């Protein structure tokens, strides 16, 4: 009890409390049906198109039908939950919860969204090739490997943002 | 007032992370058979404790679990769900922990035990709400007869919360709380003041 009170009073404890509230709030907004229909769903379709552009650049004859990427060799469906949004929300909650200037936070959100999005394209492209060459590894690569990598990437990205941008005013 | 931590510490953390990830994966693979059994047993016990008649079916099937009810005909729908999806988030949490220099020094391993207990509780609840979701949405007339609209909404929300928010948010949150001094050093926050 004493330890919990001390934690709550510390900057680290306040940061985690803000992080949890923001994380739940952001996911609640993203799960709300009108937001899902008008934002998340079109965003998932956009991710499918981005990934198709990358795969075509690699010489694959893929076509996009909604959120399904298909070629004569393999097909992947980008579901809500595979669009990189989870990592983005974890990162954004960390950025907004941190005691930084709004300018630094805005920069963090923009850079984070772009970085996670780029990683997500790499993820979809790699999963496509795993499906082509080693379909028996697809589930492990999809669930275990890439979800883990995406979470760790978001945490490391957040730590770099804190060092490079969020603490800049304290440095100066 | 935040003070800038040495960038060298963060570089050290990032250099350790791939090895820590490897260690976390090995630990997870070693523990997983026993953990899968625990998870299925605990979820079945929880589900049967809160339902009447107690008929929850939670059967391990390789690295998946079959969810259903034992009092329905054998051809009634069963949900086959990935146990990896339920508890893979232990891997990033353990990787972050192992990569943090001195994370378990000075008796802080006790915090790791508490954090792992929180993960276990979250995993049992995640599987429990998958089961309740299966009851509420996938059993046709049985679902309609046995769950109200309010219950379906509550179960759907809880299932989403544990399946997405907790799964993805817990590794960072638990790590930041359990090893707050080390994380604060990396982030430039004071852990105590």
Interface residues (C-beta under 8 A of the other chain):
Chain A: X6 X7 X10 X11 X12 X13 X15 X16 X19 X20 X23 X24 X27 X31 X81 X86 X87 X89 X90 X93 X94 X98 X99 X139 X140 X143 X144 X147 X148 X151 X152 X154 X155 X156 X158 X159 X160 X162 X163 X166 X167 X170 X171
Chain B: X1 X2 X3 X4 X5 X7 X10 X13 X14 X17 X21 X82 X84 X85 X88 X89 X91 X92 X95 X96 X160 X161 X164 X165 X167 X168 X169 X171 X172 X173 X175 X176 X177 X180 X181 X183 X184 X186 X187 X188 X189 X190 X191 X192 X193
